[in-house]
Amino acid sequence: MIEWSQETITAFQKTLLNWYDQHKRDLPWRKDHDPYHVWVSEIMLQQTQVQTVIPYYLRFMKEFPTVQALADADEAHLMKAWEGLGYYSRARNLQKAARQIVTDYHGQWPTTVKGLQELSGVGPYTAGAIASIAFNQPVAAIDGNAFRVFSRLLEIDDDVAKPQTRKVFENVVDQIISKDRPGDFNQAIMDLGTSYMSAANYDSSHSPVKEFNQAYLDGIEDQFPVKTKKKRPVRHDFFALVLHADNQILFDKRPSTGILANFLMFPMFDQHDLIKDKSDSQEVLIHRVEEQMSTEDRLPVHLHQLPAKPVIHTFTHQQWHITLLRGSLPADSDLSYFPGKWIQIDHFNDIAFPKVQLKMWQAYQKAIAKK
């Protein structure tokens, strides 16, 4: 790892911030330094690209303009505003944290990294971003961009996939960050990491900080950051049941914990749980779904597979392959033993569905349109 002198640090700060002042991205959450705006934007930007976030952010601020409004929001309203962004625990944690600020902090934001991390869903990076941008605290905000930028600038070869490596980068950046403009410094690193020093198609020969980029100068930029590969998501095969009665579809409520907790979705069955013998055919497994619906949920139904490719949806550690099955039930079916309810198709737009459910509905509509 390269170590910079104070003279080099000062020169880097000046070069970086001059470039940022002239070329920073025009983003709606940068119109001010309000901690609420910074916080919501940073949570939305986790796992989601900037251009996707912008319209969501603008709508979210219109629906929930203050911490108090978010704290008071009905959960269904909040989930609908978040629909399509995925990783719904982020939205639930936002509301939990908003209620902490209103109740525990009497509406006053904690201003330090340590204090901010007491809020639900706020980790080291988000705390650093809020503390530096909203409260001018000279602290690092280490995300994927910062890992990439500083690993190349200083040829830091610590594995960024290891949790302990964050501390290495935090210590380095805390020495380099501008004490006068820490928020702008961290945001400039974000912009640099999405442009001249991006993960792919980077353009260091035109970068404003190329003279400080040791990996570029040594011709080994493609070797940074050092990162061990993630394990591939584990595949899970499911059946999803599209059960209809006139203009209604039967939905199941997901368990209160785990993936997509509490969301309404088509009833789903893990195919692995249905297999009793390696030779079991798809038809045999579908028959077992019918048996389970009849015995456990008291809903006798005949199912047939729709002529559609399986719906594929990838989570961080899982990839779902979902085969759609269709069936019908009387609208007055007894749902006493079933953890769900009928929903009018006309009311779908009023309900927040997870992205995988929206994919399944689109695949279903496309399949029946071919008939």
URPE-V903118 format. One line per field, one symbol per residue. phi: phi as a letter, one per 20 degrees, with the letter a starting at -180 (. if undefined). burial: I if it has 16 or more other ideal C-beta (glycine too) atoms within 10 Angstrom, else O. A space follows every 50 residues. Layout:
BEGIN
phi->???
burial->???
END
This chain:
BEGIN
phi->.fdeffffgfffgffffffffecffedfeefbdfffffffffffffmcfg fffgfffffffffcfcgffffefffffffffegofmlffffffgfgffff ffefdlndffddgffffffgndegfffffffffeclefcfcecgffgfff ffgdledffffegffgfgfgfffgedgffecffffffffgfffdcfcffc lfcffdffdffdeffffemcffecffbfffffgffcdcdcdddcbldcce ddefgfcnflgmfebggccffffefdbgegeffffffffgffffeedlcf bddcfffbfgfdcdegdcceddeeddaccffegfdgddeaafcfgfegfe dedfgffffffffffffffff
burial->OOOIOOOOOOOIIOIIIOIIOOOOOOIOIIOOOOIIIIIIIIIIIOOIOO OOIOOIIOOIIOOIOOIOOIIOIOOOOIIIIIIOIIIIOIIIIIIOIIII IIOOOOOOIIOOIOOIIOIOIIOIIIIIIIIIIIIOIIIIIIIOIIIIII IIIIIIOIOIOOOOIIOIIIOIIOOIIIOOIIIIIIIIIIIIIIIIIOOO OIOOOOIIIOOIIIIIOOOOIOOIIIIOOOOOOOOIIIIIIIIIOOOIII IIOIOOOOIIOOIIIIIIIOIOOIOOOOOOOOOOIIOIIIOOIOOOIOIO IOIOOIOIOOIOIOOOOOOIOIIIIIIOIOOOIOOOOIOIOIIOOOOOOO OIIIOIIOIIIOIIOOIOOOO
END
